[in-house]
Amino acid sequence: MSDINSQLLHIVIGGELLCVTPDNCEFKDLDAVDFVGAFGSYAEARAAWKGASQRTVDNAHMRYFILHAHKLLDPAAEKK
């Protein structure tokens, strides 16, 4: 990633999971995945993740995730 652009893209998504075993989970319905948003910092993404998670706290199968999209865009950046 270029030093000129220090933006770190984070994507927050979530949905109901179907777990066969604790190590084998997948989204129950990909059409129902909740795209919370894309954020330029981890702090913003975490705040959005926390809000979405708290809204669905009564459903034990709902999970939200923060995807570090900047690592997907430039995988070599991790090795620097």
C-alpha positions as CSV (number, residue, x, y, z in Angstrom):
1,M,0.0,0.0,0.0
2,S,1.3,3.4,-0.9
3,D,2.4,5.7,1.9
4,I,0.5,8.5,0.1
5,N,-2.9,6.8,0.8
6,S,-3.0,5.7,4.4
7,Q,-6.7,4.8,4.2
8,L,-7.4,1.4,5.7
9,L,-10.7,0.0,4.3
10,H,-12.7,-2.1,6.8
11,I,-16.0,-3.8,5.8
12,V,-18.6,-4.8,8.4
13,I,-21.0,-7.6,7.5
14,G,-23.1,-10.1,9.5
15,G,-25.9,-12.6,9.3
16,E,-27.3,-15.7,10.8
17,L,-24.8,-18.6,10.9
18,L,-25.5,-22.3,10.5
19,C,-22.8,-24.2,12.4
20,V,-22.3,-28.0,11.8
21,T,-19.5,-27.9,14.4
22,P,-17.9,-25.0,16.2
23,D,-15.1,-25.0,13.6
24,N,-17.5,-25.3,10.6
25,C,-19.9,-22.4,10.3
26,E,-21.3,-20.6,7.2
27,F,-24.0,-18.1,6.6
28,K,-27.5,-19.6,6.7
29,D,-28.7,-17.5,3.8
30,L,-26.2,-15.5,1.6
31,D,-29.1,-13.3,0.3
32,A,-29.8,-12.2,3.9
33,V,-26.3,-11.1,4.7
34,D,-26.4,-7.7,6.3
35,F,-23.9,-5.3,4.8
36,V,-23.4,-2.7,7.6
37,G,-20.9,-0.6,5.7
38,A,-17.4,0.3,4.6
39,F,-15.2,2.3,6.9
40,G,-11.9,4.1,6.6
41,S,-10.6,3.2,10.1
42,Y,-10.8,0.3,12.5
43,A,-12.3,2.4,15.2
44,E,-15.3,3.4,12.9
45,A,-15.7,-0.2,11.8
46,R,-15.7,-1.4,15.4
47,A,-18.3,1.1,16.5
48,A,-20.6,-0.1,13.6
49,W,-19.9,-3.8,14.4
50,K,-20.7,-3.2,18.1
51,G,-24.0,-1.4,17.2
52,A,-25.1,-4.1,14.8
53,S,-24.1,-6.9,17.3
54,Q,-26.0,-5.2,20.1
55,R,-29.2,-4.8,17.9
56,T,-29.2,-8.6,17.4
57,V,-28.1,-9.8,20.8
58,D,-31.2,-11.8,21.3
59,N,-30.4,-14.1,18.3
60,A,-27.6,-16.4,19.3
61,H,-27.0,-17.4,15.7
62,M,-26.3,-13.9,14.5
63,R,-22.7,-12.9,14.1
64,Y,-21.0,-9.7,12.7
65,F,-17.5,-9.5,11.4
66,I,-15.0,-6.8,10.5
67,L,-13.2,-7.6,7.3
68,H,-9.8,-5.9,6.9
69,A,-10.3,-5.2,3.2
70,H,-7.1,-3.2,2.9
71,K,-5.2,-6.5,3.6
72,L,-7.1,-8.1,0.7
73,L,-6.3,-5.2,-1.6
74,D,-2.5,-5.3,-0.8
75,P,-1.5,-8.6,0.8
76,A,2.2,-7.8,0.5
77,A,1.6,-4.9,2.9
78,E,1.4,-7.4,5.8
79,K,4.9,-8.7,5.1
80,K,6.5,-5.2,5.3
